[in-house]
Amino acid sequence: MKPFKQTNINPPVFFSAAALILLLVGLAAFAPGFTQQLFSDTQTWILSHVSWFYILTVAIILLSTFFLAISRYGDIKLGPVDILAHPKEGDSYGAKQGRPPV
């Protein structure tokens, strides 16, 4: 059995997010009609009050992606240079197969 590997999680963020997700899943499981109405009302409020912000956010993300794709910044390496040529010894079979050929 492998020894437990210590992770770098932020407990307040992790546990509050986990609690919110469990609350929403539990609410949807035990009161589907109420949850459907709640989500429908929330979506209606968002579309009527802050739809401009949603459209602006999507436009900024698309324009940023397009800019990075066509500019010289799209060539910046986001990891080790030789990660594709020299896989780690402990990599699983799936991790090795997921890499494109060099």
GROMACS elastic network, one bead per residue, 0.5 to 0.9 nm:
[ bonds ]
;  ai    aj funct       b0    kb
    2     5     6  0.84442   500
    9    12     6  0.89461   500
    9    13     6  0.81683   500
    9    14     6  0.68938   500
   10    13     6  0.55420   500
   10    14     6  0.59810   500
   10    15     6  0.85021   500
   11    14     6  0.50670   500
   11    15     6  0.58048   500
   11    16     6  0.81842   500
   12    15     6  0.55282   500
   12    16     6  0.59768   500
   12    17     6  0.84074   500
   13    16     6  0.54177   500
   13    17     6  0.60452   500
   13    18     6  0.84626   500
   14    17     6  0.52957   500
   14    18     6  0.60124   500
   14    19     6  0.85358   500
   15    19     6  0.59596   500
   15    20     6  0.85112   500
   16    19     6  0.50822   500
   16    20     6  0.61830   500
   16    21     6  0.86503   500
   17    20     6  0.51230   500
   17    21     6  0.61753   500
   17    22     6  0.85603   500
   18    21     6  0.51618   500
   18    22     6  0.60694   500
   18    23     6  0.84679   500
   19    22     6  0.51219   500
   19    23     6  0.59956   500
   19    24     6  0.86277   500
   20    23     6  0.50513   500
   20    24     6  0.62291   500
   20    25     6  0.86043   500
   21    24     6  0.52153   500
   21    25     6  0.60952   500
   21    26     6  0.84106   500
   22    25     6  0.51152   500
   22    26     6  0.58579   500
   22    27     6  0.83362   500
   23    26     6  0.51268   500
   23    27     6  0.59720   500
   23    28     6  0.85239   500
   24    27     6  0.50401   500
   24    28     6  0.60884   500
   24    29     6  0.85341   500
   24    35     6  0.83695   500
   25    28     6  0.50996   500
   25    29     6  0.60950   500
   25    30     6  0.86534   500
   26    29     6  0.50278   500
   26    30     6  0.60689   500
   26    31     6  0.81426   500
   27    30     6  0.53979   500
   27    31     6  0.55162   500
   27    32     6  0.70965   500
   27    34     6  0.82861   500
   27    35     6  0.64992   500
   28    31     6  0.55088   500
   28    33     6  0.81565   500
   28    34     6  0.80422   500
   28    35     6  0.55138   500
   28    36     6  0.78138   500
   29    32     6  0.60345   500
   29    35     6  0.88458   500
   31    34     6  0.54985   500
   31    35     6  0.61255   500
   31    36     6  0.86204   500
   32    35     6  0.50389   500
   32    36     6  0.59645   500
   32    37     6  0.85868   500
   33    36     6  0.51729   500
   33    37     6  0.63242   500
   33    38     6  0.86076   500
   34    37     6  0.52028   500
   34    38     6  0.60801   500
   34    39     6  0.86530   500
   35    39     6  0.60689   500
   35    40     6  0.83745   500
   36    39     6  0.52917   500
   36    40     6  0.60225   500
   36    41     6  0.85606   500
   37    40     6  0.50202   500
   37    41     6  0.60431   500
   37    42     6  0.84685   500
   38    41     6  0.52408   500
   38    42     6  0.61254   500
   38    43     6  0.86328   500
   39    43     6  0.60597   500
   39    44     6  0.85337   500
   40    43     6  0.51502   500
   40    44     6  0.61790   500
   40    45     6  0.86457   500
   41    44     6  0.50707   500
   41    45     6  0.61718   500
   41    46     6  0.86491   500
   42    45     6  0.51444   500
   42    46     6  0.62042   500
   42    47     6  0.86431   500
   43    46     6  0.51224   500
   43    47     6  0.61268   500
   43    48     6  0.85500   500
   44    47     6  0.52085   500
   44    48     6  0.61044   500
   44    49     6  0.85332   500
   45    48     6  0.51945   500
   45    49     6  0.59348   500
   45    50     6  0.79328   500
   46    49     6  0.53495   500
   46    50     6  0.52868   500
   46    51     6  0.62061   500
   46    54     6  0.87987   500
   47    50     6  0.59576   500
   47    52     6  0.83935   500
   47    54     6  0.85927   500
   48    51     6  0.63493   500
   49    52     6  0.80101   500
   50    53     6  0.53236   500
   50    54     6  0.66983   500
   50    55     6  0.89432   500
   51    54     6  0.50693   500
   51    55     6  0.62394   500
   51    56     6  0.85274   500
   52    55     6  0.51687   500
   52    56     6  0.60443   500
   52    57     6  0.85562   500
   53    57     6  0.60345   500
   53    58     6  0.86151   500
   54    57     6  0.51397   500
   54    58     6  0.62582   500
   54    59     6  0.85670   500
   55    58     6  0.52626   500
   55    59     6  0.61029   500
   55    60     6  0.86353   500
   56    59     6  0.50889   500
   56    60     6  0.61397   500
   56    61     6  0.86427   500
   57    60     6  0.51943   500
   57    61     6  0.62325   500
   57    62     6  0.86508   500
   58    61     6  0.51567   500
   58    62     6  0.61358   500
   58    63     6  0.85414   500
   59    62     6  0.51680   500
   59    63     6  0.60210   500
   59    64     6  0.84340   500
   60    63     6  0.51531   500
   60    64     6  0.59490   500
   60    65     6  0.84717   500
   61    64     6  0.51523   500
   61    65     6  0.61189   500
   61    66     6  0.85981   500
   62    65     6  0.51323   500
   62    66     6  0.61367   500
   62    67     6  0.85390   500
   63    66     6  0.50591   500
   63    67     6  0.60126   500
   63    68     6  0.85579   500
   64    67     6  0.50309   500
   64    68     6  0.61250   500
   64    69     6  0.85246   500
   65    68     6  0.51737   500
   65    69     6  0.61186   500
   65    70     6  0.88171   500
   66    69     6  0.50532   500
   66    70     6  0.63804   500
   66    71     6  0.85145   500
   67    70     6  0.54737   500
   67    71     6  0.58499   500
   67    73     6  0.84494   500
   67    74     6  0.82470   500
   68    71     6  0.53571   500
   68    72     6  0.74344   500
   68    73     6  0.57078   500
   68    75     6  0.85955   500
   69    72     6  0.81619   500
   69    73     6  0.77903   500
   69    74     6  0.52259   500
   69    75     6  0.85191   500
   70    73     6  0.81429   500
   70    74     6  0.67960   500
   71    74     6  0.58374   500
   71    75     6  0.81425   500
   72    75     6  0.58135   500
   72    76     6  0.77952   500
   73    76     6  0.56102   500
   74    77     6  0.84277   500
   77    80     6  0.74300   500
   77    81     6  0.69637   500
   78    81     6  0.85178   500
   79    82     6  0.86511   500
   79    83     6  0.75341   500
   80    83     6  0.55281   500
   80    84     6  0.87194   500
   81    84     6  0.76944   500
   81    85     6  0.85809   500
   82    85     6  0.52501   500
   82    86     6  0.59182   500
   82    87     6  0.83024   500
   83    86     6  0.54659   500
   83    87     6  0.59139   500
   83    88     6  0.80197   500
   84    87     6  0.62823   500
   84    96     6  0.89633   500
   84    99     6  0.64445   500
   84   100     6  0.73236   500
   84   101     6  0.75660   500
   84   102     6  0.65403   500
   85   101     6  0.82589   500
   85   102     6  0.61705   500
   86    89     6  0.89584   500
   87    90     6  0.85062   500
   87    91     6  0.69987   500
   87    95     6  0.88897   500
   87    96     6  0.69283   500
   87    99     6  0.89673   500
   88    91     6  0.54897   500
   88    96     6  0.88077   500
   89    92     6  0.86988   500
   91    94     6  0.80913   500
   91    95     6  0.59807   500
   91    96     6  0.65062   500
   92    95     6  0.52006   500
   92    96     6  0.63761   500
   92    97     6  0.87135   500
   93    96     6  0.52097   500
   93    97     6  0.62056   500
   93    98     6  0.86351   500
   94    97     6  0.50722   500
   94    98     6  0.60535   500
   94    99     6  0.89599   500
   95    98     6  0.51568   500
   95    99     6  0.68851   500
   96    99     6  0.57370   500
   96   100     6  0.88927   500
   97   100     6  0.76785   500
   99   102     6  0.86523   500
